[in-house]
């Protein structure tokens, strides 16, 4: 199951969905993270440490330093990991409206982490992208 790679189809069918809850980004030493009972929604090992994307309440409960309180928007289309330009279009449209985004691509979907206070604005922008792509058929 490779997912969709056609840019127009991706834009037309992305079905953005704002997830419940608030998330944050943390960086920990891998050994420290392994000692804690955490349930990250995303993680990436960098030279400087293990980046975790956690529910904000979980980070607070574990007294972790964090940054970027955000909401998660899942693009519900099954996008190919080899799709060209999909996230470029989406993030450019958000940037044009002054909305920062941290994008995370997983096997089935792309996930956008946007500042909490900009989440509803981001959903409007993404809805506009879908509508415009449908008109361009």
C-alpha positions in Angstrom: 0.0 0.0 0.0 2.0 3.0 -1.3 -0.6 5.8 -0.9 -1.5 8.6 -3.2 1.3 10.5 -5.0 -0.7 12.7 -7.4 -0.5 16.2 -6.1 -3.9 17.4 -7.2 -5.6 14.3 -5.8 -3.8 14.7 -2.5 -4.9 18.4 -2.2 -8.5 17.5 -3.1 -8.7 14.6 -0.7 -6.6 15.6 2.3 -9.5 16.0 4.7 -7.8 17.9 7.4 -8.9 16.9 10.9 -8.1 18.9 14.0 -7.2 16.4 16.8 -8.3 16.9 20.4 -5.7 18.0 23.0 -2.6 20.1 23.0 0.9 18.9 22.2 4.4 20.1 23.0 8.0 19.3 21.8 10.6 18.1 24.3 14.2 17.0 23.9 15.7 14.4 26.2 18.7 12.2 26.5 17.6 8.8 25.2 18.6 7.2 28.5 16.5 9.6 30.4 13.5 9.1 28.1 13.8 5.3 28.4 13.4 5.6 32.2 10.1 7.5 31.9 6.8 6.0 31.0 5.9 8.3 28.1 3.5 7.9 25.2 4.9 10.2 22.5 2.8 10.7 19.3 6.1 11.3 17.5 9.8 11.0 18.1 13.0 11.5 16.3 16.6 10.8 17.4 19.0 13.6 16.6 22.7 14.1 17.6 21.6 16.5 20.3 19.0 14.3 21.9 15.7 12.5 21.4 12.9 14.9 20.3 9.5 13.8 21.6 6.1 15.2 20.6 3.9 14.6 23.7 0.6 15.6 25.0 1.1 18.8 27.0 -0.4 17.4 30.2 1.9 14.4 30.0 5.0 16.6 29.7 3.7 18.7 32.6 3.0 15.6 34.7 6.6 14.4 34.2 8.0 17.9 34.8 9.7 18.1 31.4 10.9 21.2 29.8 9.0 21.8 26.6 8.4 24.3 23.8 5.8 25.0 21.1 2.4 24.4 22.6 0.4 23.2 19.5 -2.5 21.4 18.1 -2.3 18.5 15.7 -4.0 18.5 12.3 -4.0 15.1 10.6 -4.4 15.1 6.8 -6.6 12.1 6.4 -5.6 11.2 2.8 -3.2 8.2 2.6 -0.2 10.0 1.1 2.7 8.3 -0.5 6.0 8.8 1.3 7.3 9.6 -2.3 4.7 12.3 -3.0 6.3 15.4 -4.5 5.2 18.9 -3.4 2.2 18.0 -1.1 3.7 19.4 2.1 5.4 22.2 0.2 2.0 23.5 -1.0 0.3 23.0 2.3 3.1 24.6 4.4 3.4 27.5 1.9 -0.3 28.3 2.2 0.0 28.3 6.0 3.1 30.5 5.8 1.4 33.0 3.6 -1.1 33.5 6.5 1.6 33.8 9.2 1.0 30.3 10.6 4.1 28.3 11.5 3.9 24.5 11.1 6.0 21.5 12.1 5.1 18.7 9.7 5.6 15.1 10.5 5.1 12.4 7.9 4.1 8.9 9.0 3.4 5.8 6.9 -0.3 6.6 6.2 -0.8 10.3 6.9 0.9 13.7 7.3 0.5 15.5 10.6 0.8 19.2 11.0 1.6 20.7 14.4 0.5 24.4 14.5 0.5 26.9 17.3 -2.5 26.4 19.6 -3.8 29.9 19.0 -3.6 29.5 15.2 -5.3 26.0 14.9 -8.7 27.3 13.8 -7.1 29.7 11.3 -5.0 26.8 9.9 -8.1 24.7 9.5 -9.7 27.5 7.4 -6.6 27.8 5.3 -6.5 24.1 4.6 -10.2 24.1 3.8 -9.6 26.8 1.2 -6.8 24.8 -0.3 -9.2 21.8 -0.7 -11.9 24.0 -2.2 -9.5 25.7 -4.7 -8.0 22.4 -5.8 -11.5 21.0 -6.4 -12.3 24.0 -8.7 -9.1 23.5 -10.7 -10.1 20.1 -12.1 
